[in-house]
Amino acid sequence: MQQEDFVEDFNPMDGSDGGRSSTGKKTGLIAFQSEEHGLGIKAAENATKKYFNDSARRSPRATSNDTVSALIGKHADSAVVPIENDIGGYNKKTLMSLMDFRGYEICGEVGGADEYVLAVPYAQVMEMAESAFTSSFDGKLSVGNLPRDMQAQESLRRRIGRVYASADAQNRCQSALDGMRAEGMKVESIPNGGDPYRFVMQAAMDSLDADRLIETRHDDFTNQNVRVSRLRGVNYTKSLSAVLLPRDQASLGLPKSGAVGDDNRPRVSFGESDYIIIDDRLEGDQTIQTRFLALQRGGGQKISPLRLIAYTLFGWTPYWRPEVAEYTKRSGPLHSAFDNRKSDKETVRVLLKVNSRGRGVTDTSALARRLASAQLNYTPITIDDRPETLPMVYEIELKTPKQIGRFGDVLEFAARGHHNWKPQMLGAYPSSTPLPSAATHVHNPYIRPIYLALGTGLFIALTIILFQTLLGG
């Protein structure tokens, strides 16, 4: 797999296990990365509504590489991967995946915000309720005997013995965890690489009474099934385990019309999820905004002949030059990205990768100066996980279609052989989030010829004066 050339023209999907609905939206399976602060599920849902068909199924993957690999390998028809959040910055694993794979195009971006909540496993609460009402037990009715809303939250909170938290949760919710320690709760860390959702769920299952007896029989008189549970009363005095989870993870399985409070925020809810949220206002929790990219197979839309002729006649990009031949093929998606904007306020972002290290590689600061000269906002990202080439990815903002010409000039400059930067376009997509303004200066193409003419004239004048002086002497 070559990683150093321009992205080649993409082959369209063969439609073996996907396709499009009558609305034009993608159908089939959507692979998404599920570990980005618990927002992957929400991002996949938003991407489904915005770019794909509501009937598309969603399937989680552990990493960006696995997600994009599923797309390229035709195990999925679309993919959703994180690109940036406002605390950790750009997701370099995703950028490396986009560098390594070919055959995708970026549909656009979706966003999401997460916050941590304190949740307890539903199974432990069920066991506690069964121990309190052991004669006959109907899960919904017995748990319903517990007080609701804030009273339920406070009642369950007093029974928490230990709280599990990932490194990210401990960093973002330090004040809340200090308060829990002051209440007598023991705070424990989730092992590195462990999934908090599954780790605490397994710990809760292991804590359940192995001798519990639950029988289900049919009552002929009422024509209903009756569940009978017999447990030792000591289970009622057990302490509960709790965990800090992103709200979207803790709410898995909850209906969209789930229990809410007066301010329309989700409140305690029983029976629909693996966890019960008992505190959704943790002190000091920092909300993270994350951007995701929605990908699909295909692309390779070439520029139309009329556009090619028009742009060549205006002379802003020499399309006959070999080093920009691939850009000619890829400029179609740039125009498509502008066409797909929801409003004129949205911009188009382009991801351009160059190498900054290796034999014969020149200083990439010249590219930054070129971008500034073209008055294009950009953000440089260094991929330090690959020290042999130390790739740089520039996310470049194009505000109007006219700036495509400026970007073409920049790309032509980057593709010049003596730089050895090996530029690679990773994609273009519309964005509603503007990039911070970069330091730019106006580039006037007539300045250099004027200075050259003035210098030549001055040289000739000095030469004439010198000869006159010598002849006169």
NORFEN-V977291 format. One record per pair of residues at least 24 apart in sequence whose C-alpha atoms are under 7 Angstrom apart, sorted by the first residue. I is the first residue (numbers start at 1). J is the second residue. Records with the same first field share a line. If there is no record, write none. Layout:
I: J, J
This chain:
3: 99, 100
4: 422
5: 422, 423, 424
6: 326, 423, 424, 425
7: 102, 424, 425
9: 300
10: 103, 298, 299, 300
11: 103, 298, 300
12: 297, 298, 299
13: 297, 298
18: 77
25: 51, 52, 53
26: 52, 53
27: 52, 53, 55, 56
28: 56, 57, 77
29: 56, 57, 58, 59, 76, 77, 78
30: 56, 57, 58, 59, 76, 77, 78, 79
31: 58, 59, 60, 61, 67, 70, 76, 78, 79, 80
32: 59, 60, 61, 67, 79, 80, 81
33: 60, 61, 62, 63, 64, 67, 80, 81
34: 60, 61, 62
35: 62
36: 82
37: 246
38: 246, 248, 249
39: 112, 114, 248
42: 248
43: 110, 111, 112, 292
44: 80
46: 110
47: 110, 294
64: 93, 94, 97
65: 94, 97
68: 97
71: 297
72: 103, 297
77: 296, 297
78: 295, 296, 297
79: 294, 295, 296
80: 292, 293, 294, 295
81: 292, 293, 294
82: 291, 292, 293
83: 291, 292, 293
84: 290, 291
85: 288, 289, 290, 291
86: 288, 289, 290
87: 288
92: 383
98: 426
99: 426
103: 297, 298
104: 295, 296, 297, 298, 299
105: 295, 296, 297, 298, 299, 427
106: 293, 294, 295, 296, 427, 428, 429
107: 294, 295, 296, 429
108: 293, 294, 429, 430
109: 291, 292, 293, 294, 431
110: 291, 292, 293
111: 290, 291, 292
112: 289, 290, 291
113: 287, 288, 289, 290
114: 246, 247, 287, 288, 289
115: 246, 247, 285, 286, 287
116: 244, 245, 246, 247, 285
117: 244, 245, 246, 247, 277, 279, 280, 281, 282
118: 242, 243, 244, 245, 277, 278, 279, 280
119: 242, 243, 244, 245, 250, 275, 276, 277, 278
120: 240, 241, 242, 243, 275, 276, 277
121: 201, 204, 274, 275, 276
122: 274, 275, 276
124: 204, 240
128: 235, 236
130: 229
131: 231, 232, 233, 235, 236
132: 236
134: 229, 230, 231
135: 228, 229
136: 227, 228, 229
137: 227, 228, 229
138: 227
140: 271
149: 267, 268
153: 268, 278, 279
157: 278
159: 239, 240
160: 185, 239, 240, 241, 242
161: 185, 186, 239, 240, 241
162: 186, 187, 241, 242
163: 187, 188, 241, 242, 243
164: 188, 189, 190, 242, 243, 244
165: 189, 190, 243, 244
166: 190, 196
169: 244
172: 285, 286
173: 283, 284, 285
175: 283, 284
176: 282, 283, 284
200: 243
204: 241
250: 275, 277
300: 330
301: 330, 332, 333
302: 329, 330, 331, 332
303: 328, 329, 331, 332
316: 405
317: 405, 408, 409
323: 412, 415, 416
324: 412
333: 428
334: 428
335: 401
337: 428, 429, 430
338: 401, 430
340: 430
341: 430
346: 430, 431, 432
347: 397, 398, 399, 430, 431, 432, 434
348: 397, 398, 399, 428, 429, 430, 431
349: 395, 396, 397, 398, 428, 429, 430, 431
350: 395, 396, 397, 427, 428, 429
351: 393, 394, 395, 396, 425, 426, 427, 428
352: 393, 394, 395, 423, 424, 425, 426
353: 391, 392, 393, 394, 423, 424, 425
354: 391, 392, 393, 421, 422, 423, 424
355: 389, 390, 391, 392, 421, 422
356: 389, 390, 391, 392, 421
357: 388, 389, 390
358: 388, 389
360: 420
361: 419, 420, 421
362: 419, 420
367: 414
370: 410
371: 410
372: 439, 440, 441
373: 440, 441, 442, 443
374: 406, 443
375: 440, 441, 442
377: 435, 437, 438
378: 438
397: 435
